Amino acid sequence: MREDAASLVKRFEDTFFESIYTMRGWTWNYTHKHPSVVGKWINDLVYERIAPVVLSELRKKNPITDTGHRKHKHHQFLTEEIGIPKLLNHIASLEALSRASNYNWDRFMDMVDIAFPKQHQQLKIYFDDIYDETKKDKYDTIVKDNNDIEINKPSTFNKSLKQALDFNPNKDKK
């Protein structure tokens, strides 16, 4: 990391923000003013995952001022030789994952957790076909009837398991 901030150069392209807005169901209007939650997501998705302790070091070098904002953008403290290329590569990877997730935020976050886990993050167990729509009946799903009441529809596996657990060998002898 740099000791001092470099001059400001745009590092987060509009396509990155357009992906986030699309996944959240927001209208993208090519603005440069974003809700504060977008900054939290950038910290989570980019700076916490780009390399260990990067975010904490950036926060030390770029503290919040009396106005409640930071004087510089975090990326201004990354080096041209290593930090900036890694940042741009990471952002491109996030955009690719957003497209691969079909702009579904939950899928996207699951994919990011697999591809770029945070330091000390507890990893989840994933199954290869969990998002495969053709194999959806293997899992419990929530469906809504005409009255919009949630009904738990048992999966094929759970139906088979219930049948096996309910099996009574004495019942067949009668």
C-alpha positions, 0 to 999 in steps of 0.5 A: 500500500502507498503511504499517501493517496494517489491522484483520483482515477476512476477504478469502479466502472459503471458496469460494476454498479449497474450489476449491483443495482440490477441484482438488488432490483434498483433502477440504474441511472448512471449516477455517481451518488450511491446509497451508503449501503453500496459502500458497505457492499464494496467493503465486503465484496472487494476490500475484505476479499481482495487480500487479508487485512487490506480493509483494516489497513485502508481504514487506518490510512484513510480514516473518517473525517469530522464531516463523517466521510473519508478524505480519499477513496480507498483504492487511492492507497493501492500501489500501481504495481500490485494493488490496482491490477489486483483490484481491477481483476477482482472487480472483473471477477465480481462482474462475471459472477453477477452474470453467472448468477443470473443477477440473483443476489443470493446466488451471487453472494454464495458464489462470491463466498466460494470464490473469494472467502473473507479471512476467518469466514466460516465456509458453507457446504455447497452441493454441485446441483443446488441451483440446477433448476432441472433438479429442483424437486430434490430439495424442499421448496416453499410454494404458495397456493392461491391464497398466498399461504406458504405451504411446505412441499416435501421433496422427492427425497423427503417423501422417500425418507418418510416412506422408509421411516414409516415402514412397519414389517409387522404390518405386511404380515397381517 
